[in-house]
Amino acid sequence: MSDDSELDYAWLTQNAMRGVVREVLIMTRKIGALPGEHHFYIEFDTRAPGVELADRLRAQYPEKMTVVLQHQFDDLEVTADHFAVTLQFKGVPERLFIPFQAVTQFADPSANFALQFQTNEAD
């Protein structure tokens, strides 16, 4: 880091908060289910780099999509930079691949907990 560099506290804060989402999903993966009454609402930017979802879902949700992890989800995978999960949409299983940088909101209503993230343009 040169002498004229600035610390980007906004980016550091956003990254730390995304780490909370990552850790919650890692714990969920390890347990194999959501503990107690917990359930998650995860909103993400469907246009963000790295987001993978079926064309029919992208057409239906051209900008943002909210998924709910509660009773029925399969094959939750969590890495340092993304998560992937299989969810049912009108009875059809669909695999979603979502980079953490694409997440715009995370909420767990059972814990009265929510996080909101800046969009990728602001990051």
N, C-alpha and C positions, 0 to 999 in steps of 0.2 A: 504494500500500500504506500503510495507516495504521500508527501506532506500535504498536497492540496486535495486529497481524497476526503470525502465525507462519508460518515457512517449512514447507511440507509435504514433508519429505524422503522420506517413504515414497512419496508420489505421484510425486515427481521421479525416484526410483530406478526405480519400476515403468515410468514413461514412457520412461526412458532404455533400459531392458532391452527394451521393446517396439520401440524404435528399432533394436536389433540385429536383431530378427526382420525388420523392415521392410527394412533394408539388405541382409540375406541374400537376401530374396525379390527385391529390385530387381536385385541382381547376377545372380541366377538368370534373371530375365526378360531381362536384357541379353544374357547368354550364349546363352539359348535352350534351355538344358538344365542339369542339375546337373553341376558340375565333379567329375571323378574319381569316387571312391566315395561322395561325399556323398549323403545322403538325409535327409529331414526328417519327423519325427513332430510334428504340430501338433494339440494338443487344444484344444477351445473349448467354451464354454457355449452350447448350442443355444437357450437361453432368453434370451440377452442381446439387448438392443435392437439392431436393425439386421441381425441374422443372417438370411440368406435361404437356405433349402434346401427341397427337395421335401418335400411332406407325408409321403410314405412314409418318408423318412429321419428326419424330425422324430418320427414315431410310433415308429420303431425306436430312436432316440437322444433321448429326451425331456429329458435334462439335459446330457450331455456327449457329444462325439464326437471321435474321433481320426482324422485323415486322414494319409496317407503320400504325400509327394511323392518319387517315386523314378524309375521308368522310364516310366510312362504318366500324363501329365497334359497338359492342353491349355489354351491361352488364359489363361495366368497374367497377371493384371492387378494392379498394385500402385499404391496412392495413399498419400497421407499418413495416411489414417485407416482404410483397409481393404485387403484383398486379395480377389480372386475367382479361381476356378480351375474348370476342368471336369475331373471325374474319372469313372471308370466304376464303377458299382455293379451287380453281377450283369449286366454287359454293357450296361447302360443309361447313357449319358452324362448327368451331372447337373451343373449349374452351382451352385457354392457361393459365397456372398458373406459374408465374415467380417470384421467390424470388428476391428482390433487389440485394442480393449478387451475383446473376447470371448475372446481367447486366454488359456488357463490354463496351458499348458505348451508348450514347444518343445524338441525334441531333435534332434541330429545324431549318431547313434551312431558314425558313421565317424570323428568327431573327438572322441568322448567328451565331448560338450558338451551341456548341458541348462540350461534356464531354467524356473523355475516362478513363476507370477504370482498375486497376490492376486485373489480373485474380485471381481466388480463391486461387490458389497455393501461390501467392504472398501475399494475405491477411492473 
